[in-house]
């Protein structure tokens, strides 16, 4: 008997089709991916500890004007230090970033250049994008804060 025929007969005798196995595998892989993503997003969402410098997003919206996205940020932490790092808009075909330096307690709008992908926002009413701020800490480590914002 050929090995392929033997496998087909064995699958028929147990009542399991290869399609059912693929569906179970795919469902399991999707569940595992979702759990990993939830774990990663909860790690990013943790509140900074006292003494850490962090970027907060005071509003749930950002706007698109001219060649870039205007994202409102606020530096939280020690008042005599500054938040410095990179702000990134994710969700387009490529990520778009800008460096920032904001004094402690200051609120400012940062412009993230979108380049040729600016036209994406012309045809869609209020898309949502993930915005990630990576802030350099006095200890030399990075603190990531993320939020999904609606773009007007």
C-alpha positions as CSV (number, residue, x, y, z in Angstrom):
1,X,0.0,0.0,0.0
2,X,1.2,3.5,-0.8
3,X,2.0,5.8,2.2
4,X,-0.4,8.5,1.0
5,X,-3.3,6.0,0.6
6,X,-2.6,4.6,4.1
7,X,-2.8,8.1,5.6
8,X,-6.1,8.8,3.8
9,X,-7.5,5.6,5.0
10,X,-6.4,6.2,8.6
11,X,-7.9,9.7,8.5
12,X,-11.2,8.3,7.2
13,X,-11.3,5.7,9.9
14,X,-10.9,8.2,12.7
15,X,-13.4,10.6,11.2
16,X,-10.9,13.5,11.0
17,X,-10.3,15.2,7.8
18,X,-7.2,17.2,7.0
19,X,-9.3,20.3,6.6
20,X,-10.6,19.9,10.2
21,X,-7.0,19.6,11.4
22,X,-5.9,22.7,9.5
23,X,-8.9,24.6,10.9
24,X,-8.0,23.6,14.5
25,X,-4.4,24.4,13.9
26,X,-5.3,27.8,12.4
27,X,-7.7,28.6,15.2
28,X,-5.0,27.7,17.8
29,X,-2.4,29.8,16.1
30,X,-4.8,32.8,16.0
31,X,-5.6,32.4,19.6
32,X,-1.9,32.1,20.6
33,X,-1.1,35.2,18.5
34,X,-4.0,37.1,20.1
35,X,-2.8,36.2,23.6
36,X,0.8,37.3,22.8
37,X,-0.5,40.6,21.3
38,X,-2.6,41.2,24.4
39,X,0.3,40.5,26.6
40,X,2.5,42.8,24.6
41,X,-0.1,45.6,24.6
42,X,-0.6,45.3,28.4
43,X,3.1,45.6,28.9
44,X,3.1,48.8,26.9
45,X,0.1,50.2,28.8
46,X,1.6,49.9,32.3
47,X,1.8,53.2,34.1
48,X,5.3,54.7,34.7
49,X,6.7,54.5,38.1
50,X,7.5,57.7,40.1
51,X,10.6,59.4,38.8
52,X,10.2,58.1,35.2
53,X,9.6,60.5,32.4
54,X,6.7,59.6,30.2
55,X,4.6,61.0,27.3
56,X,0.9,61.0,27.8
57,X,-1.8,61.6,25.1
58,X,-4.2,64.1,26.6
59,X,-6.8,63.7,23.9
60,X,-8.2,60.7,22.0
61,X,-7.9,62.4,18.6
62,X,-5.2,63.7,16.3
63,X,-5.5,65.7,13.2
64,X,-4.0,65.7,9.8
65,X,-3.0,69.1,8.4
66,X,-0.6,69.9,5.6
67,X,2.0,67.1,5.1
68,X,1.7,65.6,8.6
69,X,-0.2,64.4,11.5
70,X,-0.6,66.7,14.6
71,X,-0.4,64.7,17.8
72,X,-1.0,66.3,21.1
73,X,1.4,65.1,23.9
74,X,2.2,66.0,27.5
75,X,5.4,65.2,29.3
76,X,4.7,63.7,32.7
77,X,7.3,63.0,35.4
78,X,9.8,65.2,37.2
79,X,9.1,68.9,36.4
80,X,12.8,69.8,36.1
81,X,13.6,67.1,33.5
82,X,12.4,66.7,29.9
83,X,10.8,63.9,27.8
84,X,13.0,63.1,24.8
85,X,12.6,60.3,22.4
86,X,10.7,59.3,19.3
87,X,7.0,59.5,18.4
88,X,5.7,57.0,15.8
89,X,2.4,56.7,13.9
90,X,1.8,53.1,13.1
91,X,-0.8,51.4,10.8
92,X,0.1,52.7,7.3
93,X,2.3,50.8,4.9
94,X,5.3,52.1,6.8
95,X,5.8,53.7,10.2
96,X,6.3,57.4,10.4
97,X,8.4,59.0,13.2
98,X,9.6,62.2,14.6
99,X,12.1,63.0,17.4
100,X,10.8,65.1,20.3
101,X,12.0,67.0,23.4
102,X,9.3,68.3,25.6
103,X,9.9,69.9,29.1
104,X,8.4,68.3,32.1
105,X,4.7,69.3,32.6
106,X,4.5,70.9,29.1
107,X,1.8,70.0,26.6
108,X,2.7,70.4,22.9
109,X,1.5,69.3,19.5
110,X,4.1,67.3,17.5
111,X,4.0,67.1,13.7
112,X,4.7,63.6,12.4
113,X,5.6,63.8,8.6
114,X,3.5,61.4,6.6
115,X,5.2,61.9,3.2
116,X,3.3,60.4,0.3
117,X,1.0,58.5,2.6
118,X,-0.7,61.8,3.5
119,X,-3.3,61.1,0.8
120,X,-4.5,58.0,2.7
121,X,-6.3,60.3,5.1
122,X,-8.2,62.1,2.2
123,X,-10.5,59.2,1.4
124,X,-11.2,57.8,4.9
125,X,-13.4,59.4,7.5
126,X,-11.7,59.4,10.9
127,X,-9.3,56.4,10.7
128,X,-7.7,55.0,13.9
129,X,-4.0,54.6,14.2
130,X,-1.7,53.5,17.0
131,X,0.7,56.1,18.2
132,X,3.8,55.0,20.2
133,X,6.1,57.3,22.2
134,X,9.5,55.9,23.2
135,X,10.9,58.2,26.0
136,X,14.6,58.0,27.1
137,X,14.8,57.6,30.8
138,X,17.5,59.2,33.0
139,X,18.8,55.6,33.6
140,X,19.4,55.2,29.9
141,X,16.4,52.8,29.3
142,X,13.4,53.5,27.0
143,X,9.8,53.7,28.3
144,X,7.2,52.9,25.6
145,X,3.7,54.3,25.9
146,X,1.0,53.7,23.2
147,X,-2.5,54.8,22.4
148,X,-4.9,54.3,19.5
149,X,-6.0,57.8,18.3
150,X,-8.7,58.8,15.9
151,X,-7.4,61.0,13.1
152,X,-9.6,63.8,11.8
